[in-house]
């Protein structure tokens, strides 16, 4: 009896220790990517370029794969104010490198549900040895097969993943096809909706990878299509957006090349595109990190009435009639609604079109002089300006695929 009690007490203490150690806190909006640069003689220049394009973090495992090169990667992330999820490089948990720049360690990409018990064991060991760090696992998109998922539905896959593995960040990759006559963006929204649901239920951030390059059935995205994927993720409450890919991977699957950097190390047009987009998102980031999603909407195409587009089960994210945006003129928009940590309401208005600009007339639930926009130039709260003052009502302009973030006063 005494031995059994002691064993129970010991197990309880071990469980508490693991739970206490798995307390990763994301301290900035994640702007990252898949496929880190090679650990070659130009490694410093590679990471200088990453920082210059306003990325905020690096996921390793392709370029830096040995203990020595992982240490080099961490040193460069420290130098250029980047966070990193690094390769474990075959090291035991208690030998993993530690640094304020290290957010965590790569555990697995796209596991099946049958792998969840082993992943939980690995994650507990890693987080137990490195308190405050995360065990990073990226999961399948919703178009993976039942055989790949190991479950009959995607919702079941994600639910079991967050319950059985217990991750600190929920992360997935979904690459929507965006072609004339073949527009699969609704699937992207559905996948984000499931991520949002379990992110809110478990009170953990979610990230997602989006397409940056041509491969398979995917065309080479325009800058507006990159923007659309990013701002849509943010409208759903994402706390991280991840480019696929930064460095063009080798192999026969990507014969066209065309990531942000070619396999030979040359910048493609996507580098400057990413730099422009990242500049804005990085400035919005500190405010985004203070927001909790309370609803995602699409205005009806004709009537202008609202319909709930996606929300989690239960009380999390339950939408009421006190919406911060009372109305928006007819058009193709996606609206993300949030609660700020100081109890103010926030709303992101996105242009759902990646082909045309938009000039909606909007009405907030408070007078316009009580609304502040988050500046993409400075990150500060600034007065809302009417982009077409000669027209009736408040006009805001949106580039193709663009989004703007507004905060309403508590008054």
Secondary structure, 3 states (H helix, E strand, C coil): CHHHHHHHHHHHHHHHHHHHHCCCCCCCCEEEEECCCCCCCCHHHHHHHHHHCCCCEEECCCCCCCHHHHHHHHHHHHHCCCEEEECCCCCCHHHCCCCCCEEEEEEEECCCHHHHHHHHHHHHHHHHHCCCCEEEEEECCCCCCHHHHCCCCHHHHHHHHHHHCCCCEEEEECCCCEECCEECHHHHHHHHHHHHHHHHHHCCEEEEEEECCCECCECCCCHHHHHHHHHHHHHCCCCEEEEECCECCCCHHHCCCCCCECCCCCECHHHHHHHHHHHHHHHHHHHHCCEEEEEEEEECCCCCCEEEEECCCCCCCCCCCCCCEEEECCCCEEEEEEEECCCCEEEEEEECCCCCCECCEEEECCCHHHEEEECCCCCCEEECCCCCCCCCCEECCECCCCEEEEEECCC
